[in-house]
């Protein structure tokens, strides 16, 4: 899968929140598994597109489990 196709899928799975696009950490991991790409590639495209990662599993980017 090339980066343009991956970018399109990530954008389709992002939601508008707090004035910008957001993608949940869980959804990022799901997409990586479904598409057979490293989660780091999902993260890199999110950074390039200024998509904020939210509800982080570790609590680093907008929450997590306490």
Secondary structure, 3 states (H helix, E strand, C coil): CCHHHHHHHHHHHCEEECCEEEEEHHHHHHHHHHHCCCHHHHHHHHHHCCCEEECCCECCCCCECC
